[in-house]
Amino acid sequence: MKVKPLILASALLVIGAVGLYAFQATTVTISPAMPSTVYVNSTTTVTITAQIADPLVIPSGVNLIQIDPVTGSPTVVGSMSPNSQTFTITIQPATPVPALFSYQVSAAFKGVLRRSLSLPITVAVAPAGIILPPDPGPAGMATLAGIDTTGTGVRDDVARWIAVNFYNSAKTRAGATQYAQALQALIAGPRDAKTQLLNVETEMKAVDCLTYIDYTVYGGIVPSSQDTYAKVLTQQLNTAQRAQAYYAIDQQLSGSFFGDAPGGQLGSECNFNPATLPN
């Protein structure tokens, strides 16, 4: 048997995943967009609403911002209209290809230099005919397990991300789903050593499967920017609580032994048959 350590994200990856969400102000409460899914080549009006109870809020200083998925830099979309403690704005996100837009509300308060940010919500521009679970919004970040309305073992926010980001590869979607299921069981499941060993073994199989699929899709060496398992891991560990749980398990099982794929055939570790999928 070969020692096969847990696949760990780098420190920068984890900071990027959780740093934005660990220190948000609680005075700005954003609700999931209505609707939270629109479709390519269509124009749909989306309403975004926030609640701000603090009387020191500056009504003209509440903005909706869009977060760049690569750099994390914000762009002001527009000013939100006030109605007592409720602020609203309508947008029409439209792209010719699937995309996942992330939004936050930024609010200014009297006597406070630093603006307050809400937690993020998403609006998915999905391929035609694809049904996605609704964006859970901040409620999906409140617990370790999050929200899984489909009962597939994948959080709704992760399922939405997988469907949109890998829309052009059924193999990659299937492999990413397998890995997300393994990670969810690992960080949100029972913590006894026996169960965790089994969960880590399942995770290792999912990593092998994704490695095989990446090599198949890219026809050889996979660019680090296209490393699918690292991307899925970042999405899965999107709160400090989830990142801490993952690393606690790594410490608990440090030095454990895990086997390789039979005969080095990484594709055999997939819980589906990649050959039956079209791309």
C-alpha positions, 0 to 999 in steps of 0.5 A: 500500500502506498501512503496517499495524503489528503489532497490539500488546497494551498494557503492562498486558495483557502484564503481566497475561498473563505476570506471574503465571507468570514468577516462580513458585517451583519447589518446588511442582509441580502435575499436570494435573487428572484429569479436566481436562474435565467437562461442564455439568449433570453432577457429576464428581469431579476430583482435583488432585495436587501434589508438594512435596519440600521437607522444610520444607513445613508439611503442614497449610499446603498449599491449593488456590486458584482464580483469578478469570479477570477480577480474578486474585484467589485464593480458597481452595478447600480444604486438600490432604491430605498423603501423604509428598511428595504432596498431593491434593484432590478437587473437583466443579466445576459450572456451568450454562454452560461455564467454564474454572476456573484453579487453583494450589497455595499452600504454606507453609514453615517459616521462610518468610513468603511462601507458594509458588505452583505454576504454574496448571492448568485444569479446563474445564466444557465444553458437552455433546458437545464433546471438548477436548484435555487441559489440558497443565498446566505442561508446556504453558508450558515451551517457546515452542511449547507442546503441540498434541496435535490438530495443528491449529496451536493450543496445547491450552491456547488451544484449550480456552479458545476452546471454553469462552469462545466456546461460544455463537458458532461464528463467533467460535470459528472466527475466534479459532482462525484468529487463534490459528493465525496467532499460533502460527506467528508466535512459534514458527515460523522466524525468517527475515525472509521467513517472518516477513513472510508470518506477519505478513501472515497475522496481519493477515488473522486480525485483519481477520476477527475484527474483521468477526466482532465487528462482526457479532456485536455489530451495530455498535460493539464494546465494548473488553471484548469485543475478541476479538483482544485476548483471544486475544492475551493467552491466546497470550502467557501466558509471558514467553518468548512475549511477548518473542518476539512483541515481538522480531518486532515490532521486527524488522519495524517499518515493513513494509508490509501490504495491506488487505482487498480493497475493505475487505471484512474478512470476505473475510480469513477462511479460512472462510465466516462466512455458513455458520456458524449464529451 
